Amino acid sequence: MRFAKPQPKTQLQEPILSAPNSRDNSRAAEAALQESQGSNVPVILYTLLATFGSVSFGYAVGFSLPSEEKMTDGDAHFQLTTPQFKTFSLLLTIGATVGCLLGGLLADIIGRQKTLLFFTLPYIGGSVAMAFTECYWLLLLGRMMTGLSVGVMSFTVPVYIAEIAPTSLRGALVTANQGGITIGLLLVYVLAGFKVVGWRQLAFVGAVPPLILLLGAMSVMPESPRWLCSSEPQKQPQALRALRKLRGRADVDVELLSFQDAMFTAHEGEGSMTIRQRLGSIFTSKMVKPLMVSVGIMVLQQFSGINVVNFYRSEYDWIREQHPLAFDELCAAAATLLRAKEFPVLLPQSCLPVAL
């Protein structure tokens, strides 16, 4: 899609807008905007609303660990075997994989706000289905639906926050996404600590964060003005209204022009490139190293991150109980390798002398 080159308005300062497609003038426009910023309260409130998607993400990931004992031993009328529970846990990851691929596509087509709105519904439906079902297959379907929504939210929430945030607050606000995930994990663990709370109650409470996000997206959350600028020219008035709502003031012409400038620069010459050329540009000598670093970090994080503990802590405890000596030696070796003497509280007491 080709974009018309934005034309500067006469009432704006000429030095800033004299060359709309230059990087220096785009930065100058952002600097001029920061000098006359309005209230940051609206964008902070909309960010907090969006992070309920991150809370939903963390809650779904944390659900497996406290629910395993309750689902395999607690309910006499609906009790899962260990292989059935592992299948149940696995479906969240499978659904999230599909959701990640689908979320990026839909966020570009229908917008960030609408994508968040629509994909709260599978999460709510899946949580309610898990809470009330007596059918194993419906339980799996509910878990798959929550995983699908988690995959979409894991992509869309940080993109939405980054696009609505002003430059001066962007880094701080984007970290709210990770904070929301952690709050979701904490919430499910705290609730599971009460013996009267079964896994069905945990599943039902899981529908609350996406419900709050759904109500917020339907009523007050604006669409991303950056996406509106990049979609169709006739959506520029909507982008102006969204930006005024986010910034709490009417004089947002400079920032809107900087968005248009960035979109024009990004898409300049794109119409003449074939799909093969676009894909080939990713693997040029200039892009290969940052591509390998970014993808490598994500892959290694999955092999060494906390997710294995979130999903399979019971296996960790079983190995520790059945093979305490081997477990302690393994911890000591890991502590030596990682220089974990700064974190002795994480290790069993029997392996501390070896590690230190």
Secondary structure in CASP SS format (residue, H / E / C, confidence):
PFRMAT SS
TARGET T0000
AUTHOR 0000-0000-0000
METHOD secondary structure of the structure
MODEL  1
M C 1.00
R C 1.00
F C 1.00
A C 1.00
K C 1.00
P C 1.00
Q C 1.00
P C 1.00
K C 1.00
T C 1.00
Q C 1.00
L C 1.00
Q C 1.00
E H 1.00
P H 1.00
I H 1.00
L H 1.00
S C 1.00
A C 1.00
P C 1.00
N C 1.00
S C 1.00
R H 1.00
D H 1.00
N H 1.00
S H 1.00
R H 1.00
A H 1.00
A H 1.00
E H 1.00
A H 1.00
A H 1.00
L H 1.00
Q H 1.00
E H 1.00
S C 1.00
Q C 1.00
G C 1.00
S C 1.00
N C 1.00
V H 1.00
P H 1.00
V H 1.00
I H 1.00
L H 1.00
Y H 1.00
T H 1.00
L H 1.00
L H 1.00
A H 1.00
T H 1.00
F H 1.00
G H 1.00
S H 1.00
V H 1.00
S H 1.00
F H 1.00
G H 1.00
Y H 1.00
A H 1.00
V H 1.00
G H 1.00
F C 1.00
S H 1.00
L H 1.00
P H 1.00
S H 1.00
E H 1.00
E H 1.00
K H 1.00
M H 1.00
T H 1.00
D H 1.00
G H 1.00
D C 1.00
A C 1.00
H C 1.00
F C 1.00
Q C 1.00
L C 1.00
T C 1.00
T H 1.00
P H 1.00
Q H 1.00
F H 1.00
K H 1.00
T H 1.00
F H 1.00
S H 1.00
L H 1.00
L H 1.00
L H 1.00
T H 1.00
I H 1.00
G H 1.00
A H 1.00
T H 1.00
V H 1.00
G H 1.00
C H 1.00
L H 1.00
L H 1.00
G H 1.00
G H 1.00
L H 1.00
L H 1.00
A H 1.00
D H 1.00
I H 1.00
I C 1.00
G C 1.00
R H 1.00
Q H 1.00
K H 1.00
T H 1.00
L H 1.00
L H 1.00
F H 1.00
F C 1.00
T H 1.00
L H 1.00
P H 1.00
Y H 1.00
I H 1.00
G H 1.00
G H 1.00
S H 1.00
V H 1.00
A H 1.00
M H 1.00
A H 1.00
F H 1.00
T C 1.00
E C 1.00
C C 1.00
Y H 1.00
W H 1.00
L H 1.00
L H 1.00
L H 1.00
L H 1.00
G H 1.00
R H 1.00
M H 1.00
M H 1.00
T H 1.00
G H 1.00
L H 1.00
S H 1.00
V H 1.00
G H 1.00
V H 1.00
M H 1.00
S H 1.00
F H 1.00
T H 1.00
V H 1.00
P H 1.00
V H 1.00
Y H 1.00
I H 1.00
A H 1.00
E H 1.00
I H 1.00
A C 1.00
P C 1.00
T H 1.00
S H 1.00
L H 1.00
R H 1.00
G H 1.00
A H 1.00
L H 1.00
V H 1.00
T H 1.00
A H 1.00
N H 1.00
Q H 1.00
G H 1.00
G H 1.00
I H 1.00
T H 1.00
I H 1.00
G H 1.00
L H 1.00
L H 1.00
L H 1.00
V H 1.00
Y H 1.00
V H 1.00
L H 1.00
A H 1.00
G C 1.00
F C 1.00
K C 1.00
V C 1.00
V C 1.00
G C 1.00
W H 1.00
R H 1.00
Q H 1.00
L H 1.00
A H 1.00
F H 1.00
V H 1.00
G C 1.00
A C 1.00
V H 1.00
P H 1.00
P H 1.00
L H 1.00
I H 1.00
L H 1.00
L H 1.00
L H 1.00
G H 1.00
A H 1.00
M H 1.00
S H 1.00
V C 1.00
M C 1.00
P C 1.00
E C 1.00
S C 1.00
P H 1.00
R H 1.00
W H 1.00
L H 1.00
C H 1.00
S H 1.00
S H 1.00
E C 1.00
P H 1.00
Q H 1.00
K H 1.00
Q H 1.00
P H 1.00
Q H 1.00
A H 1.00
L H 1.00
R H 1.00
A H 1.00
L H 1.00
R H 1.00
K H 1.00
L H 1.00
R H 1.00
G C 1.00
R C 1.00
A C 1.00
D C 1.00
V C 1.00
D H 1.00
V H 1.00
E H 1.00
L H 1.00
L H 1.00
S H 1.00
F H 1.00
Q H 1.00
D H 1.00
A H 1.00
M H 1.00
F H 1.00
T H 1.00
A H 1.00
H H 1.00
E C 1.00
G C 1.00
E H 1.00
G H 1.00
S H 1.00
M C 1.00
T C 1.00
I H 1.00
R H 1.00
Q H 1.00
R H 1.00
L H 1.00
G H 1.00
S H 1.00
I H 1.00
F C 1.00
T C 1.00
S H 1.00
K H 1.00
M H 1.00
V H 1.00
K H 1.00
P H 1.00
L H 1.00
M H 1.00
V H 1.00
S H 1.00
V H 1.00
G H 1.00
I H 1.00
M H 1.00
V H 1.00
L H 1.00
Q H 1.00
Q H 1.00
F H 1.00
S H 1.00
G C 1.00
I C 1.00
N H 1.00
V H 1.00
V H 1.00
N H 1.00
F H 1.00
Y H 1.00
R H 1.00
S H 1.00
E H 1.00
Y H 1.00
D H 1.00
W H 1.00
I H 1.00
R H 1.00
E H 1.00
Q H 1.00
H C 1.00
P H 1.00
L H 1.00
A H 1.00
F H 1.00
D H 1.00
E H 1.00
L H 1.00
C H 1.00
A H 1.00
A H 1.00
A H 1.00
A H 1.00
T H 1.00
L H 1.00
L H 1.00
R C 1.00
A H 1.00
K H 1.00
E H 1.00
F C 1.00
P H 1.00
V H 1.00
L H 1.00
L C 1.00
P C 1.00
Q H 1.00
S H 1.00
C H 1.00
L H 1.00
P H 1.00
V H 1.00
A H 1.00
L C 1.00
END
